[in-house]
Amino acid sequence: MRVHQILVGVLVAATPFALAGPAGATGASTIVVPCAGGGAALSAAISTANAAAQPTVIRLASGCTYLVTEEDDFADGGGLPAITADVAITAPGAAATIARPASAPTFSLVNVNAGGTLHLTNVVVTGGLARSGFVGGGMGVANGATAVLDRVRVTGNTARSTSRPYAFGGGIYNNGSLTLIDCRVDNNGVIVTATDGLAVGGGIVSEGFGPGVHATLTVQSSLIDSNVAVAKVGEQPGAVGGGIATLGNATTTLTDSTVASNRVTSAGAGSAALGAGLFDNLSFFSGFARTSSTLIGSTLVSNLGDAAGGFAGGEGLYSAVGDHSRIDHASSVLGNVARAPGGSATAGGLFEEAPGLIRVSSAAVVSGNRP
């Protein structure tokens, strides 16, 4: 951030974007970021929007890819400046893409800090890489922040740890309020290569972390698929929440959505691969608080947990003590698989650490899960 604060004035003087003026009765102003301006122009536009006294709409070019090649949000390990005001980023027509190229330094892409509100519409977020000590490969939403994603695809992002024994949120990490509408979160990964490490939330982590913090995740008409959590080094590594991990004081609600073909993988005599679709736990790094997930007209299907020599279970939904989850009559849990060659696998569909943690409607379909 400090380096680019010096450069913003130069970039603005070179007109990397156009100030289009007020955008109607809402009092919002509009900043148009041309495709030729690239990631540098988008960074400058966000800095301008953060400093504005009114809401700001940042309009991207239809079908354009904005390459973010330098880290601008050093505090959060982010490529773009963190959102700290009321900002909308949108693209007309074909979706615009915000991408970190493989040749760039390691950083996530979009972060929303306390007090910030982001409305992101018709955009693809890809290539983000959160390094050891940071969370949310593609996006991060802090406590006190709000993000609403509409027709957004978060794909091909990674949170990776080589030195610390944990990593969180390959696609998105949420500690505030996050809503997904008609979105896809796919092919993201959380990978830990430190000994006896814990990989949490290949697609999304929503965690109420800290005293008095409550995180909310609302997923509507969306697909969470093909994400992975991997930890295989040592004797007791763990991989949990391939699709979504809900932790601490947090509430997750899925409506008319699908969590499919996500995977958790670990190996070792004391390893664990749990909740390849959804994983709910009250206590991981979060204090003891109430966690809950609710499925309304939603499906958990074909998620896979694989713990060679260890323990696998609850690959549709894994519910820990203190969790209170509900699967309504229009939802289904289908074809999820737990396997642990040389170890123990149980309850491929739903697993409760104590009776009564998951309330399943008598009309819900739970079928074809193995074992």
C-alpha positions in Angstrom: 0.0 0.0 0.0 2.7 2.5 0.9 4.5 2.2 -2.4 1.4 2.6 -4.5 0.2 5.6 -2.4 3.1 7.4 -3.9 2.3 6.3 -7.4 -1.5 7.0 -7.4 -1.1 10.7 -8.1 1.0 9.9 -11.2 -1.4 7.3 -12.4 -4.4 9.6 -12.0 -2.5 12.3 -13.8 -2.0 9.9 -16.7 -5.8 9.3 -16.7 -6.0 5.5 -16.2 -9.7 5.8 -15.7 -12.4 8.3 -16.3 -14.5 10.0 -13.7 -18.0 9.9 -15.1 -19.6 11.9 -12.4 -22.7 11.2 -10.3 -24.7 8.1 -11.2 -28.3 9.1 -10.6 -30.4 9.7 -7.5 -28.4 7.5 -5.3 -25.7 10.1 -5.1 -23.1 7.5 -6.2 -20.3 8.6 -8.5 -19.0 6.4 -11.3 -15.4 5.6 -12.3 -14.9 4.0 -15.7 -11.8 1.8 -15.9 -10.7 1.1 -19.5 -9.3 -2.2 -20.5 -6.0 -0.7 -21.5 -5.5 0.6 -18.0 -5.2 -2.9 -16.6 -4.8 -3.8 -13.0 -2.9 -0.5 -12.2 -5.9 1.5 -13.3 -8.2 -0.6 -11.2 -6.0 -0.2 -8.1 -6.0 3.6 -8.6 -9.8 3.6 -9.1 -10.3 1.7 -5.8 -8.0 4.1 -3.9 -10.1 7.0 -5.3 -13.4 5.3 -4.3 -12.1 4.6 -0.8 -11.4 8.4 -0.4 -14.8 9.5 -1.8 -17.5 10.9 0.5 -20.2 9.0 -1.3 -20.8 5.5 -2.7 -18.8 4.8 -5.9 -19.5 2.5 -8.8 -16.4 1.2 -10.6 -17.3 0.1 -14.1 -15.1 -2.4 -15.8 -14.9 -3.0 -19.6 -17.0 -5.9 -20.9 -14.9 -9.1 -21.3 -11.7 -7.4 -20.2 -9.0 -9.1 -18.1 -7.4 -6.8 -15.6 -4.0 -8.3 -14.6 -2.9 -7.4 -11.1 0.9 -7.8 -11.1 2.0 -6.1 -7.9 1.0 -6.2 -4.2 -0.8 -3.0 -3.1 -2.4 -4.1 0.2 0.6 -5.2 2.2 -1.3 -5.5 5.5 -3.6 -8.1 4.1 -1.3 -9.6 1.5 -3.6 -8.3 -1.3 -2.9 -7.3 -4.8 -5.6 -4.6 -4.9 -6.2 -1.9 -2.2 -8.5 -3.2 0.4 -12.1 -1.8 0.1 -12.8 0.5 3.0 -15.8 2.5 1.7 -19.1 1.8 -0.1 -17.9 0.5 -3.5 -19.5 -1.4 -6.4 -17.4 -3.1 -9.0 -19.4 -4.2 -12.1 -19.0 -5.1 -15.7 -21.7 -4.8 -18.4 -22.2 -7.5 -21.0 -19.5 -10.3 -20.8 -17.9 -10.8 -17.4 -14.7 -8.9 -16.7 -11.8 -10.8 -15.0 -9.5 -9.7 -12.2 -6.5 -12.0 -12.3 -3.1 -12.5 -10.8 -0.8 -14.0 -13.4 1.4 -16.9 -12.4 4.5 -14.9 -12.9 3.5 -12.3 -10.3 4.5 -12.3 -6.6 2.2 -14.2 -4.2 -0.9 -12.3 -3.0 -4.6 -12.6 -2.8 -6.7 -10.3 -5.0 -9.7 -8.6 -3.4 -10.0 -7.7 0.3 -12.8 -5.9 2.2 -11.8 -4.3 5.5 -13.8 -3.2 8.5 -16.3 -0.5 7.5 -16.1 -1.4 3.8 -19.0 -2.6 1.7 -18.3 -4.3 -1.7 -21.0 -5.1 -4.3 -19.2 -7.2 -7.0 -21.2 -8.0 -10.1 -20.4 -10.0 -13.3 -16.7 -10.5 -12.5 -14.3 -13.5 -12.4 -11.7 -13.5 -9.7 -8.8 -15.9 -10.5 -5.2 -16.7 -9.8 -5.0 -15.3 -6.2 -2.4 -17.0 -4.0 -2.5 -16.3 -0.2 0.9 -17.2 1.2 1.8 -18.6 4.7 0.2 -16.4 7.4 -2.5 -15.0 5.2 -6.1 -16.3 4.4 -8.4 -16.2 1.5 -6.6 -16.9 -1.8 -9.1 -15.1 -4.0 -11.0 -12.8 -1.5 -11.1 -11.8 2.1 -13.9 -10.2 4.1 -12.9 -8.8 7.5 -15.0 -8.5 10.7 -17.2 -5.4 10.3 -17.1 -5.7 6.5 -19.8 -6.7 4.0 -19.5 -8.2 0.5 -22.3 -9.1 -1.9 -21.3 -11.1 -4.9 -23.8 -11.3 -7.8 -23.0 -13.4 -10.9 -19.4 -13.8 -9.7 -17.1 -16.7 -10.4 -14.2 -17.3 -7.9 -12.0 -19.9 -9.5 -8.4 -21.1 -9.6 -7.3 -19.4 -6.3 -5.2 -21.0 -3.6 -4.3 -20.5 0.1 -1.0 -22.3 0.7 1.2 -22.7 3.8 4.7 -24.2 3.8 5.9 -22.9 7.1 2.8 -22.6 9.3 0.7 -25.6 10.3 -2.6 -24.2 8.9 -4.1 -22.4 5.9 -7.7 -21.1 5.5 -9.9 -20.4 2.5 -8.6 -21.3 -0.9 -11.3 -19.2 -2.7 -12.8 -16.9 0.0 -12.2 -16.2 3.7 -15.1 -14.5 5.5 -15.0 -13.0 9.0 -17.9 -10.6 8.3 -21.0 -10.7 6.2 -20.8 -12.5 2.8 -23.7 -13.1 0.3 -23.4 -15.0 -2.9 -26.2 -14.8 -5.5 -26.0 -16.8 -8.7 -22.3 -17.4 -8.2 -19.8 -20.2 -8.8 -16.9 -21.0 -6.5 -14.9 -23.7 -8.1 -11.4 -25.2 -8.5 -9.9 -23.4 -5.6 -7.6 -25.1 -3.1 -6.1 -24.9 0.4 -2.9 -26.7 0.6 -0.6 -27.2 3.7 2.8 -28.8 3.3 4.0 -28.1 6.8 4.3 -31.2 9.1 1.0 -32.2 10.7 -0.8 -29.2 9.2 -4.5 -28.4 8.9 -6.0 -27.3 5.6 -9.4 -25.7 6.0 -12.0 -24.6 3.4 -10.9 -25.3 -0.2 -13.8 -23.1 -1.5 -14.9 -20.9 1.4 -14.2 -20.4 5.1 -16.7 -18.5 7.1 -15.4 -18.0 10.6 -16.7 -16.0 13.5 -13.2 -15.4 14.9 -12.6 -13.2 17.9 -14.7 -12.1 20.9 -18.2 -10.9 20.0 -17.7 -11.7 16.3 -20.4 -13.3 14.3 -19.8 -14.3 10.7 -22.7 -14.8 8.2 -22.6 -16.6 4.9 -25.6 -16.6 2.6 -25.5 -18.6 -0.6 -28.4 -18.3 -3.0 -28.8 -20.1 -6.4 -25.0 -20.8 -6.5 -22.7 -23.7 -7.2 -19.7 -24.6 -4.9 -17.8 -27.3 -6.7 -14.5 -29.0 -7.4 -12.6 -27.3 -4.6 -9.9 -29.2 -2.6 -8.3 -29.1 0.8 -5.0 -31.1 1.1 -2.7 -31.8 4.0 -0.6 -35.0 3.7 2.7 -34.3 5.5 3.5 -35.9 8.9 1.5 -38.4 11.0 -1.5 -36.3 12.0 -2.4 -33.8 9.2 -6.0 -32.8 8.7 -8.0 -31.6 5.7 -11.6 -30.3 6.3 -14.3 -28.4 4.4 -13.5 -29.0 0.8 -16.5 -26.9 -0.3 -17.3 -24.7 2.8 -16.0 -24.7 6.3 -18.1 -22.8 8.9 -16.2 -22.2 12.1 -16.7 -20.5 15.5 -19.6 -18.1 16.0 -20.9 -18.3 12.4 -24.1 -19.1 10.5 -24.2 -20.4 6.9 -27.5 -20.6 4.9 -27.7 -22.3 1.5 -30.8 -21.8 -0.6 -31.4 -23.5 -4.0 -27.7 -24.2 -4.2 -25.4 -27.1 -4.9 -22.2 -28.2 -3.2 -20.6 -30.8 -5.5 -17.5 -32.8 -6.3 -15.3 -31.2 -3.6 -12.5 -33.1 -2.0 -10.5 -33.3 1.2 -7.3 -35.4 1.2 -4.9 -36.4 4.0 -2.6 -39.2 4.8 -1.0 -40.7 7.9 -1.8 -42.9 10.9 -3.5 -40.0 12.7 -4.8 -38.1 9.7 -8.3 -36.9 9.1 -10.3 -36.0 6.0 -13.7 -34.5 7.1 -16.6 -32.7 5.6 -15.7 -32.6 1.9 -18.9 -30.8 1.1 -19.6 -28.9 4.4 -17.7 -28.9 7.6 -19.0 -27.2 10.8 -16.9 -26.8 13.9 -17.3 -24.6 16.9 -13.8 -24.4 18.1 -11.0 -24.3 15.4 -9.0 -21.2 16.4 -12.3 -19.4 17.2 -13.3 -20.0 20.8 -16.3 -22.0 21.8 -19.4 -20.6 20.1 -22.5 -21.8 18.2 -22.0 -22.8 14.6 -24.9 -23.7 12.2 -25.6 -24.5 8.6 -29.0 -24.6 7.1 -29.9 -26.1 3.7 -33.0 -25.0 2.0 -33.7 -26.6 -1.4 -30.0 -27.4 -1.7 -27.9 -30.4 -2.6 -24.7 -32.0 -1.3 -23.6 -34.4 -3.9 -20.5 -36.5 -4.9 -18.1 -35.0 -2.4 -15.1 -37.2 -1.4 -13.0 -37.5 1.7 -9.8 -39.6 1.4 -7.6 -40.3 4.5 -5.0 -42.9 3.8 -4.3 -44.7 7.1 -6.5 -42.2 9.0 -10.1 -41.3 9.5 -12.7 -40.0 7.0 -16.4 -39.2 7.6 -19.3 -36.8 7.0 -18.3 -36.0 3.5 -21.7 -34.4 2.8 -21.8 -32.6 6.1 -19.6 -33.1 9.2 -21.1 -31.6 12.3 -19.0 -31.1 15.5 -20.2 -30.8 19.1 -21.9 -27.4 19.5 -23.1 -27.2 16.0 -26.8 -27.0 15.1 -27.5 -27.7 11.5 -30.7 -28.3 9.5 -31.5 -30.0 6.2 -35.0 -29.2 5.0 -37.5 -31.3 3.1 -36.5 -30.0 -0.4 -32.8 -30.7 0.1 -30.7 -33.8 -0.7 -27.5 -35.5 0.4 -26.4 -37.8 -2.4 -23.5 -40.0 -3.4 -20.9 -38.6 -1.0 -18.0 -40.9 -0.2 -15.6 -41.4 2.8 -12.7 -43.6 2.3 -9.6 -44.4 4.4 -7.5 -47.3 3.0 -5.6 -48.7 6.0 -7.7 -46.6 8.4 -11.4 -46.0 9.3 -14.1 -44.5 7.2 -17.7 -43.9 8.3 -20.9 -42.1 7.4 -20.1 -40.8 4.0 -23.2 -38.6 3.9 -23.8 -37.0 7.4 -21.7 -37.4 10.5 -22.6 -36.0 14.0 -20.0 -35.9 16.8 -23.0 -36.2 19.2 -26.7 -37.2 18.5 -29.1 -34.4 17.5 -26.6 -32.0 16.0 -28.1 -32.3 12.5 -31.9 -32.0 12.1 -33.0 -33.8 8.9 -36.5 -33.3 7.5 -38.3 -36.6 7.0 -38.8 -35.6 3.4 -35.2 -34.8 2.7 -33.4 -37.3 0.5 -30.3 -38.9 2.0 -29.2 -41.6 -0.4 -26.3 -43.4 -2.1 -23.6 -42.2 0.4 -20.7 -44.6 1.2 -20.1 -46.1 3.6 
